[in-house]
Every structure is written in C-alpha cells, then in structure tokens.
Amino acid sequence: MDTGEQLYETEATGWQRGLYDDIKHTFRAPIVNWIFRTTMANYPDFLRYAWGQLKPLYTTRAFARFSTDYRDAALSPVESSGDAADSSASGSSIPIYRREDLGVAPAEYRELRGQLATFDVVAPRLAVLFEVTDRALHDEPVGTEPDENYAATAPPPAWLDRDRGRSPTMIAAGEVPDNLGGVVESIEDFHGLSGTLPSIYRCLCQWPAYLDRAWADLEPVVRSEGFEAACEGARERTEAFAAATPYRPRLDPDSLDEVGFDDAAIEDLQELFERFNRGAVETVIPALPVYAATLDASGCRELR
C-alpha cells in the first residue's frame, strides 16, 4: 500500500464523493480523515464495503455516550495532575488561552477554536475506528458481550457534537515554520514519531504562537502520570465499547475473501490498521481533547 497516495474530497466524484459526505455526516465533523483518504486511494472497494460494516457502530445512543465518556477520560486525570506550567484560573492543569494571550486576530482565534473543536469531535470516533477495524481484520473478538440496554440500538441525540467544528487546514508535510523546529522535535520525541507529523500538529503549525506556548505549558502535563492515566482510561473505554457493541463488522479474512479481496490486499489492510491502532496514536488521539480544552472548545463530557 502506498500511504502517500490519497483521494482528496475535491477529487472525489460519484459514489466516492457520496461516501465521503456520509462519513462527515456520520462523524458529525467537517473532515474526512487521512485514514479514509489513503484507503480510498489504494483500496476503494474495500472502503466502500468496510464503511457499510462499520457505520452502524456510530449510529447509536451507546456510541454517543461512549464519545462523551472518552472525552472525560482523556481530560479528567490531566486536569487534576497539577503538572502544567501555567494552570488555568479554575485550578485545572490545562491552561485556557484567551485571544489576547496569543496575540492573534479575532478571526484567526475563531478559526483556531473551530478547528480544534473538530479534532475534539473526531477523537472518540477514530479511536473506535482503529480498535474495531484492527480487531476485525485480525479475526479478533468484537461484540462478545453485546449491550442489551435500550441505548445499545437507540438513535443518538441529534444535537450532540453537531455543527460545532470548522474544516481543518494544514501545512504541507515538511513545511514546519523555522521558529517551531525545536517544538516539533520535542513533540515527535514525546509521541514516538519518525518524521511524520499527525494532522493535529500540521494544523496547529499554522498558529506558531499558540503551538509554541501550548506545548511549553502542556509538555509537563502529557509527560505526567496524569496523562498516562488518561490514555489508559481512554483505551479501556474503547475496548469496552468494542466488546459491548451489538453490531459485528464482517471484516475478518474469511469474510473479505468471500467478497473478492485477495491475500495481498488483506495483509496490506491488516498492517495499516494495526499500525494505526498501536504506537503513536495511543497518545495522539487522547491529546486531541486536551488541545481543544486549552481554548474552551471541548464538547459534552456526560450523557445519561
């Protein structure tokens, strides 16, 4: 698989454009994430088939509840860790920056908040995507303890996370501003990255003053036991949701073989989703709600 190949929204037509629009509608966010774009470019028929298997997971009240629980799991241990260089007025270890703190124009501040809100929305959705798809592709258990409560199959509340983000923009790969070189090296070191910045950081590089200050304040936080607990809690909730879902996507090798995918394609897809379900993503995704919280752009954290 050539992970450098992507089918962008502006290039998608026909059913591919329709699928992208459905992903955005289902995810409730104005973004088609990289994992979808590169899978579409390499294995479009697989993505069409897989999305039909995966979409039901996101259309229940149980998922809506999981998404708020995931956000709270990522934030609560960090807020009480006491390791920030500049704690907020509320006493939280996550600082909250007003526009004047960053020295950006009002329109730029509004855009930054909106884009961070989008990443906050997609964080739990990506966590489920990677966990469930990785398990299913390797014929590992999904839906082994299906939830039998009303929320398991009931529709999600229409208002949750709807229309609260802005479409993210990003710097091109390799175009890190000179004054952020040291910051990016520190970020890569923390997440265990090897020269490829995730979308969140390519987005934040557009606001050097914000990223420079936020990383200086948050680095001690994310290197603390509080953030370790946040990552552990987020993963535990994701694994619990994967076990409790009443829907079991048929993405195992035998099922894929039955619908026409050969061994080479299956191995490519297994490798891709395993790589994205382990490693750097285990700290990158839980960090998304933390960044949103610095601009008071976090979403709902409880749904009962």
Summary of the structure (lengths in Angstrom):
residues: 304
radius of gyration: 19.0
end to end distance: 41.9
largest distance: 58.7
contacts: 967
relative contact order: 0.20
helix: 62%
strand: 0%
